[in-house]
Amino acid sequence: MPWSRTASGEVLRLAALLACVALATSRLGLLAHELVGHGGTALVLGAHVTEVRLFWFAGGWIHYQLASGSIAALLAIAMGGIAVELACGGALAIAARGRSPGRRIARGVGAALVLHGSWYLATGAWSGFGDGLLLYRVLGAVRYPVVIAAGAVTCTAAYAGARAAFGALAATVHRHRVVGTCVAVALAAGLHAGLAIGELRVRRDAAYREVMQPERERIVARDLDAWTRAQGAAVTPQAVASERARLEDVHRTFPFAWVLGACAALAAAMGARRSTPGDGELPARLVAIAAAVAAVAIGAVIAIDLSTR
């Protein structure tokens, strides 16, 4: 049967499955990261959680009050979310044994959780944003071995996840398997990214924007503000723009996230190449389960977010 009818339908069905799996994984991962990892650690250490915000398709944050905020306690709370992701992802990857499509996808999901947690740790500690900001400030230059180790975990998870799942996914596309599977992955990732970026632009959460701002941008803004005040009322917009460009050049940093992304993509490609083929079936029951779990996970995030406003 022609590609335009048969193969495209298979690609779209696979993309739908992957989109549901991605949404379910990211939403359940968000709940575990924010509520269990950060919130649970904060409560165990005697803190009082004062505010919780969960984006329906993006990230989230919590605010808390800690009476005696030692560096160790603050680091434990900051790293709690990543630690939960790594633990849950590793446990799922180990527990989901078997060659069925569902089990292989589950192993891929476990690897994806490890990949996200280690990626967030590596890039955040390198650039000073998100959960890695405190680590960035406490460790200083000593953070580099930690960043490299976390990056190695990211690449290992990318390899392991692709090796576990790619063959099972590709077997469901009967023509142009590699290209079709890559297209399905791109469609699912694009949908998820579009929902997340769109929500962030609509909600315009100042607290989230501040948390996710790299330290370099904070330094540039601080120095530019000091320079502008020193110039007085006569400063022109052109002069401000020129000084901003100069400061951005002075505080330019190595593009670690791009390099890590390229290494992870290469590792995933190597894992996909070594992935064993699947049985060529995409059970309707598997798609239905993924859709149901995604719906429940999104609903839970929305309900918790609205209840904490």
C-alpha positions as a Markdown table, in Angstrom:
| # | Residue | x | y | z |
|---|---|---|---|---|
| 1 | Met | 0.0 | 0.0 | 0.0 |
| 2 | Pro | 1.3 | 3.5 | -0.7 |
| 3 | Trp | 3.5 | 5.4 | 1.8 |
| 4 | Ser | 1.1 | 8.3 | 1.9 |
| 5 | Arg | -1.7 | 6.1 | 3.4 |
| 6 | Thr | 0.0 | 3.2 | 5.2 |
| 7 | Ala | 3.3 | 4.4 | 6.5 |
| 8 | Ser | 2.1 | 7.9 | 7.4 |
| 9 | Gly | -0.7 | 6.3 | 9.4 |
| 10 | Glu | 1.8 | 4.1 | 11.2 |
| 11 | Val | 4.0 | 7.1 | 11.9 |
| 12 | Leu | 1.1 | 9.1 | 13.3 |
| 13 | Arg | -0.1 | 6.3 | 15.5 |
| 14 | Leu | 3.4 | 5.9 | 16.9 |
| 15 | Ala | 3.7 | 9.7 | 17.4 |
| 16 | Ala | 0.4 | 9.6 | 19.3 |
| 17 | Leu | 1.7 | 6.8 | 21.5 |
| 18 | Leu | 5.0 | 8.7 | 22.2 |
| 19 | Ala | 3.2 | 11.9 | 22.9 |
| 20 | Cys | 1.0 | 10.2 | 25.5 |
| 21 | Val | 4.0 | 8.5 | 27.0 |
| 22 | Ala | 6.0 | 11.8 | 27.1 |
| 23 | Leu | 3.1 | 13.7 | 28.7 |
| 24 | Ala | 2.5 | 11.0 | 31.3 |
| 25 | Thr | 6.2 | 10.7 | 32.1 |
| 26 | Ser | 6.8 | 14.4 | 32.4 |
| 27 | Arg | 3.7 | 15.1 | 34.5 |
| 28 | Leu | 4.2 | 12.2 | 36.9 |
| 29 | Gly | 7.9 | 13.2 | 37.0 |
| 30 | Leu | 6.9 | 16.8 | 37.8 |
| 31 | Leu | 4.8 | 15.6 | 40.7 |
| 32 | Ala | 7.5 | 13.4 | 42.1 |
| 33 | His | 10.2 | 16.1 | 41.5 |
| 34 | Glu | 8.4 | 19.0 | 43.1 |
| 35 | Leu | 6.1 | 17.4 | 45.7 |
| 36 | Val | 8.1 | 14.4 | 46.8 |
| 37 | Gly | 11.7 | 15.5 | 46.0 |
| 38 | His | 11.7 | 19.2 | 47.1 |
| 39 | Gly | 8.5 | 19.3 | 49.2 |
| 40 | Gly | 9.1 | 16.0 | 51.0 |
| 41 | Thr | 12.7 | 16.8 | 51.7 |
| 42 | Ala | 11.8 | 20.3 | 53.0 |
| 43 | Leu | 9.2 | 18.8 | 55.4 |
| 44 | Val | 11.5 | 16.2 | 56.7 |
| 45 | Leu | 14.1 | 18.9 | 57.5 |
| 46 | Gly | 11.5 | 20.9 | 59.4 |
| 47 | Ala | 10.6 | 23.5 | 56.8 |
| 48 | His | 7.2 | 24.8 | 56.1 |
| 49 | Val | 6.1 | 24.8 | 52.5 |
| 50 | Thr | 4.4 | 28.1 | 51.8 |
| 51 | Glu | 3.6 | 28.0 | 48.1 |
| 52 | Val | 3.4 | 25.5 | 45.2 |
| 53 | Arg | 3.1 | 26.2 | 41.5 |
| 54 | Leu | 2.9 | 23.5 | 38.9 |
| 55 | Phe | 2.8 | 24.3 | 35.2 |
| 56 | Trp | 0.3 | 22.0 | 33.4 |
| 57 | Phe | 2.8 | 21.1 | 30.6 |
| 58 | Ala | 6.1 | 22.6 | 31.8 |
| 59 | Gly | 8.0 | 22.7 | 35.1 |
| 60 | Gly | 7.1 | 24.1 | 38.6 |
| 61 | Trp | 8.5 | 25.4 | 41.8 |
| 62 | Ile | 7.9 | 25.5 | 45.6 |
| 63 | His | 8.6 | 28.1 | 48.2 |
| 64 | Tyr | 9.4 | 27.1 | 51.8 |
| 65 | Gln | 10.5 | 28.6 | 55.1 |
| 66 | Leu | 13.3 | 26.8 | 57.0 |
| 67 | Ala | 14.1 | 28.1 | 60.4 |
| 68 | Ser | 17.8 | 27.0 | 60.6 |
| 69 | Gly | 18.9 | 26.9 | 56.9 |
| 70 | Ser | 22.3 | 25.3 | 56.9 |
| 71 | Ile | 24.0 | 24.9 | 53.6 |
| 72 | Ala | 23.7 | 21.1 | 53.9 |
| 73 | Ala | 19.9 | 21.3 | 54.4 |
| 74 | Leu | 19.4 | 23.8 | 51.6 |
| 75 | Leu | 21.5 | 21.6 | 49.3 |
| 76 | Ala | 19.4 | 18.6 | 50.3 |
| 77 | Ile | 16.2 | 20.3 | 49.4 |
| 78 | Ala | 17.6 | 21.7 | 46.2 |
| 79 | Met | 18.9 | 18.3 | 45.1 |
| 80 | Gly | 15.8 | 16.4 | 46.3 |
| 81 | Gly | 13.9 | 16.6 | 43.1 |
| 82 | Ile | 16.7 | 15.4 | 40.9 |
| 83 | Ala | 17.5 | 12.6 | 43.4 |
| 84 | Val | 13.9 | 11.4 | 43.2 |
| 85 | Glu | 14.0 | 11.4 | 39.4 |
| 86 | Leu | 17.2 | 9.5 | 39.3 |
| 87 | Ala | 16.0 | 6.9 | 41.8 |
| 88 | Cys | 12.6 | 6.4 | 40.1 |
| 89 | Gly | 14.1 | 6.3 | 36.7 |
| 90 | Gly | 16.8 | 3.8 | 37.7 |
| 91 | Ala | 14.4 | 1.6 | 39.5 |
| 92 | Leu | 12.0 | 1.5 | 36.5 |
| 93 | Ala | 14.8 | 0.8 | 34.0 |
| 94 | Ile | 15.9 | -2.2 | 36.2 |
| 95 | Ala | 12.4 | -3.5 | 37.0 |
| 96 | Ala | 10.9 | -3.4 | 33.5 |
| 97 | Arg | 12.4 | -6.6 | 32.2 |
| 98 | Gly | 11.2 | -8.4 | 29.1 |
| 99 | Arg | 10.9 | -8.0 | 25.3 |
| 100 | Ser | 7.3 | -6.9 | 25.0 |
| 101 | Pro | 6.8 | -3.4 | 23.5 |
| 102 | Gly | 5.3 | -2.1 | 26.7 |
| 103 | Arg | 8.3 | -3.3 | 28.9 |
| 104 | Arg | 10.8 | -2.0 | 26.4 |
| 105 | Ile | 9.1 | 1.4 | 26.3 |
| 106 | Ala | 9.0 | 1.4 | 30.1 |
| 107 | Arg | 12.7 | 0.9 | 30.2 |
| 108 | Gly | 13.0 | 3.8 | 27.9 |
| 109 | Val | 10.9 | 5.9 | 30.2 |
| 110 | Gly | 13.1 | 5.0 | 33.1 |
| 111 | Ala | 16.2 | 6.0 | 31.1 |
| 112 | Ala | 14.4 | 9.3 | 30.1 |
| 113 | Leu | 13.8 | 10.2 | 33.8 |
| 114 | Val | 17.5 | 9.6 | 34.5 |
| 115 | Leu | 18.5 | 11.6 | 31.5 |
| 116 | His | 16.3 | 14.5 | 32.5 |
| 117 | Gly | 17.5 | 14.5 | 36.1 |
| 118 | Ser | 21.2 | 14.3 | 35.2 |
| 119 | Trp | 20.8 | 16.8 | 32.3 |
| 120 | Tyr | 19.1 | 19.3 | 34.7 |
| 121 | Leu | 21.9 | 18.7 | 37.3 |
| 122 | Ala | 24.7 | 19.1 | 34.8 |
| 123 | Thr | 23.4 | 22.2 | 33.0 |
| 124 | Gly | 22.1 | 23.9 | 36.1 |
| 125 | Ala | 25.3 | 23.4 | 38.0 |
| 126 | Trp | 27.4 | 24.6 | 35.0 |
| 127 | Ser | 25.4 | 27.7 | 34.3 |
| 128 | Gly | 23.9 | 28.5 | 37.7 |
| 129 | Phe | 20.1 | 28.1 | 37.3 |
| 130 | Gly | 17.3 | 26.0 | 38.6 |
| 131 | Asp | 18.1 | 23.3 | 41.1 |
| 132 | Gly | 21.8 | 23.6 | 40.3 |
| 133 | Leu | 22.1 | 27.3 | 41.3 |
| 134 | Leu | 23.1 | 26.6 | 44.9 |
| 135 | Leu | 25.5 | 23.9 | 43.8 |
| 136 | Tyr | 27.0 | 26.4 | 41.4 |
| 137 | Arg | 27.5 | 29.0 | 44.1 |
| 138 | Val | 28.7 | 26.7 | 46.8 |
| 139 | Leu | 31.2 | 24.6 | 44.8 |
| 140 | Gly | 32.5 | 27.3 | 42.4 |
| 141 | Ala | 35.2 | 25.9 | 40.1 |
| 142 | Val | 35.1 | 22.6 | 42.0 |
| 143 | Arg | 31.7 | 21.9 | 40.4 |
| 144 | Tyr | 33.3 | 20.9 | 37.1 |
| 145 | Pro | 34.0 | 17.2 | 38.1 |
| 146 | Val | 30.3 | 17.0 | 39.3 |
| 147 | Val | 29.1 | 18.5 | 36.0 |
| 148 | Ile | 31.2 | 16.1 | 33.9 |
| 149 | Ala | 30.0 | 13.1 | 36.0 |
| 150 | Ala | 26.4 | 14.2 | 35.6 |
| 151 | Gly | 26.9 | 14.7 | 31.9 |
| 152 | Ala | 28.3 | 11.2 | 31.6 |
| 153 | Val | 25.2 | 9.8 | 33.3 |
| 154 | Thr | 23.1 | 11.8 | 30.8 |
| 155 | Cys | 24.9 | 10.2 | 27.8 |
| 156 | Thr | 24.7 | 6.7 | 29.3 |
| 157 | Ala | 21.0 | 7.1 | 29.9 |
| 158 | Ala | 20.5 | 8.3 | 26.3 |
| 159 | Tyr | 22.3 | 5.3 | 25.0 |
| 160 | Ala | 20.5 | 2.9 | 27.3 |
| 161 | Gly | 17.0 | 4.3 | 26.6 |
| 162 | Ala | 17.5 | 4.3 | 22.8 |
| 163 | Arg | 18.9 | 0.8 | 22.9 |
| 164 | Ala | 16.0 | -0.5 | 24.9 |
| 165 | Ala | 13.1 | 1.2 | 23.0 |
| 166 | Phe | 14.1 | 2.2 | 19.5 |
| 167 | Gly | 14.0 | -1.3 | 18.0 |
| 168 | Ala | 10.5 | -1.9 | 19.4 |
| 169 | Leu | 9.3 | 1.4 | 18.1 |
| 170 | Ala | 10.8 | 1.1 | 14.7 |
| 171 | Ala | 9.3 | -2.3 | 14.2 |
| 172 | Thr | 5.8 | -0.7 | 14.2 |
| 173 | Val | 6.7 | 1.2 | 11.1 |
| 174 | His | 6.9 | -1.2 | 8.2 |
| 175 | Arg | 8.5 | 1.0 | 5.6 |
| 176 | His | 11.3 | 3.5 | 6.1 |
| 177 | Arg | 11.5 | 2.4 | 9.7 |
| 178 | Val | 14.4 | 4.6 | 10.9 |
| 179 | Val | 13.1 | 7.7 | 9.2 |
| 180 | Gly | 9.5 | 7.1 | 10.2 |
| 181 | Thr | 10.4 | 6.5 | 13.8 |
| 182 | Cys | 12.6 | 9.6 | 14.0 |
| 183 | Val | 9.7 | 11.6 | 12.5 |
| 184 | Ala | 7.3 | 10.2 | 15.1 |
| 185 | Val | 9.7 | 11.1 | 17.9 |
| 186 | Ala | 10.1 | 14.6 | 16.5 |
| 187 | Leu | 6.3 | 15.1 | 16.2 |
| 188 | Ala | 5.8 | 13.9 | 19.8 |
| 189 | Ala | 8.6 | 16.0 | 21.1 |
| 190 | Gly | 7.4 | 19.0 | 19.2 |
| 191 | Leu | 3.9 | 18.7 | 20.6 |
| 192 | His | 5.2 | 18.5 | 24.1 |
| 193 | Ala | 7.6 | 21.4 | 23.6 |
| 194 | Gly | 5.0 | 23.5 | 22.0 |
| 195 | Leu | 2.6 | 23.0 | 24.9 |
| 196 | Ala | 5.3 | 23.8 | 27.5 |
| 197 | Ile | 6.6 | 26.9 | 25.7 |
| 198 | Gly | 3.1 | 28.2 | 24.9 |
| 199 | Glu | 2.1 | 27.8 | 28.6 |
| 200 | Leu | 5.2 | 29.6 | 29.8 |
| 201 | Arg | 4.5 | 32.5 | 27.5 |
| 202 | Val | 0.9 | 32.7 | 28.5 |
| 203 | Arg | 1.4 | 32.4 | 32.3 |
| 204 | Arg | 4.5 | 34.6 | 32.4 |
| 205 | Asp | 5.5 | 33.4 | 35.9 |
| 206 | Ala | 8.1 | 35.8 | 37.3 |
| 207 | Ala | 9.3 | 33.4 | 40.0 |
| 208 | Tyr | 9.9 | 30.6 | 37.5 |
| 209 | Arg | 11.6 | 32.9 | 35.1 |
| 210 | Glu | 13.9 | 34.1 | 37.9 |
| 211 | Val | 14.8 | 30.6 | 39.0 |
| 212 | Met | 15.6 | 29.4 | 35.5 |
| 213 | Gln | 17.7 | 32.5 | 34.7 |
| 214 | Pro | 21.4 | 31.5 | 34.3 |
| 215 | Glu | 23.8 | 33.2 | 36.7 |
| 216 | Arg | 25.6 | 34.9 | 33.7 |
| 217 | Glu | 22.4 | 36.8 | 32.9 |
| 218 | Arg | 22.0 | 37.9 | 36.5 |
| 219 | Ile | 25.6 | 39.2 | 36.5 |
| 220 | Val | 25.1 | 41.1 | 33.2 |
| 221 | Ala | 21.9 | 42.7 | 34.5 |
| 222 | Arg | 23.5 | 43.6 | 37.8 |
| 223 | Asp | 26.6 | 45.2 | 36.2 |
| 224 | Leu | 24.4 | 47.0 | 33.6 |
| 225 | Asp | 22.2 | 48.4 | 36.2 |
| 226 | Ala | 25.3 | 49.7 | 38.2 |
| 227 | Trp | 26.7 | 51.2 | 35.0 |
| 228 | Thr | 23.4 | 52.9 | 34.1 |
| 229 | Arg | 23.1 | 54.5 | 37.5 |
| 230 | Ala | 26.7 | 55.7 | 37.3 |
| 231 | Gln | 26.1 | 57.4 | 33.9 |
| 232 | Gly | 23.1 | 59.4 | 35.3 |
| 233 | Ala | 20.1 | 60.7 | 33.4 |
| 234 | Ala | 22.1 | 61.6 | 30.2 |
| 235 | Val | 22.6 | 57.9 | 29.2 |
| 236 | Thr | 21.1 | 57.0 | 25.9 |
| 237 | Pro | 19.3 | 53.7 | 24.8 |
| 238 | Gln | 22.1 | 53.2 | 22.3 |
| 239 | Ala | 24.8 | 53.5 | 25.0 |
| 240 | Val | 22.9 | 51.0 | 27.2 |
| 241 | Ala | 22.6 | 48.6 | 24.3 |
| 242 | Ser | 26.3 | 48.9 | 23.6 |
| 243 | Glu | 27.3 | 48.4 | 27.2 |
| 244 | Arg | 25.0 | 45.3 | 27.4 |
| 245 | Ala | 26.7 | 43.8 | 24.4 |
| 246 | Arg | 30.1 | 44.5 | 26.0 |
| 247 | Leu | 29.1 | 42.9 | 29.3 |
| 248 | Glu | 27.6 | 39.9 | 27.5 |
| 249 | Asp | 30.9 | 39.4 | 25.7 |
| 250 | Val | 32.9 | 39.8 | 28.9 |
| 251 | His | 30.8 | 37.2 | 30.7 |
| 252 | Arg | 30.5 | 34.8 | 27.8 |
| 253 | Thr | 30.6 | 31.2 | 28.9 |
| 254 | Phe | 31.4 | 27.9 | 27.3 |
| 255 | Pro | 28.2 | 26.5 | 25.6 |
| 256 | Phe | 28.2 | 23.4 | 27.7 |
| 257 | Ala | 24.5 | 22.6 | 27.2 |
| 258 | Trp | 24.9 | 22.5 | 23.4 |
| 259 | Val | 27.9 | 20.2 | 23.7 |
| 260 | Leu | 26.2 | 17.9 | 26.1 |
| 261 | Gly | 23.1 | 17.8 | 23.9 |
| 262 | Ala | 25.3 | 16.8 | 20.9 |
| 263 | Cys | 27.0 | 14.1 | 23.0 |
| 264 | Ala | 23.7 | 12.8 | 24.2 |
| 265 | Ala | 22.3 | 12.7 | 20.7 |
| 266 | Leu | 25.3 | 10.8 | 19.5 |
| 267 | Ala | 24.9 | 8.3 | 22.4 |
| 268 | Ala | 21.2 | 7.9 | 21.5 |
| 269 | Ala | 22.1 | 7.2 | 17.9 |
| 270 | Met | 24.6 | 4.6 | 19.0 |
| 271 | Gly | 22.1 | 3.0 | 21.3 |
| 272 | Ala | 19.4 | 3.0 | 18.6 |
| 273 | Arg | 21.8 | 1.3 | 16.1 |
| 274 | Arg | 22.3 | -1.5 | 18.6 |
| 275 | Ser | 18.7 | -1.9 | 19.6 |
| 276 | Thr | 17.2 | -5.3 | 18.9 |
| 277 | Pro | 14.1 | -5.4 | 16.6 |
| 278 | Gly | 10.6 | -5.7 | 18.0 |
| 279 | Asp | 7.7 | -7.9 | 16.9 |
| 280 | Gly | 6.3 | -5.3 | 14.6 |
| 281 | Glu | 3.0 | -4.7 | 16.5 |
| 282 | Leu | 1.7 | -1.7 | 18.2 |
| 283 | Pro | -1.2 | -3.0 | 20.4 |
| 284 | Ala | -4.2 | -0.7 | 20.6 |
| 285 | Arg | -4.4 | -1.6 | 24.3 |
| 286 | Leu | -0.9 | -0.1 | 24.8 |
| 287 | Val | -1.9 | 3.2 | 23.1 |
| 288 | Ala | -5.1 | 3.3 | 25.2 |
| 289 | Ile | -3.2 | 2.8 | 28.4 |
| 290 | Ala | -0.7 | 5.5 | 27.6 |
| 291 | Ala | -3.5 | 7.9 | 26.7 |
| 292 | Ala | -5.4 | 7.1 | 30.0 |
| 293 | Val | -2.3 | 7.5 | 32.1 |
| 294 | Ala | -1.4 | 10.8 | 30.4 |
| 295 | Ala | -4.9 | 12.1 | 31.0 |
| 296 | Val | -4.9 | 11.2 | 34.6 |
| 297 | Ala | -1.4 | 12.7 | 35.1 |
| 298 | Ile | -2.3 | 16.0 | 33.5 |
| 299 | Gly | -5.5 | 16.1 | 35.4 |
| 300 | Ala | -3.7 | 15.5 | 38.7 |
| 301 | Val | -1.2 | 18.3 | 37.9 |
| 302 | Ile | -4.0 | 20.7 | 37.0 |
| 303 | Ala | -6.0 | 19.8 | 40.1 |
| 304 | Ile | -3.0 | 20.3 | 42.5 |
| 305 | Asp | -2.0 | 23.6 | 40.8 |
| 306 | Leu | -5.5 | 25.0 | 41.0 |
| 307 | Ser | -6.0 | 23.9 | 44.6 |
| 308 | Thr | -2.7 | 25.6 | 45.8 |
| 309 | Arg | -3.5 | 29.0 | 44.3 |
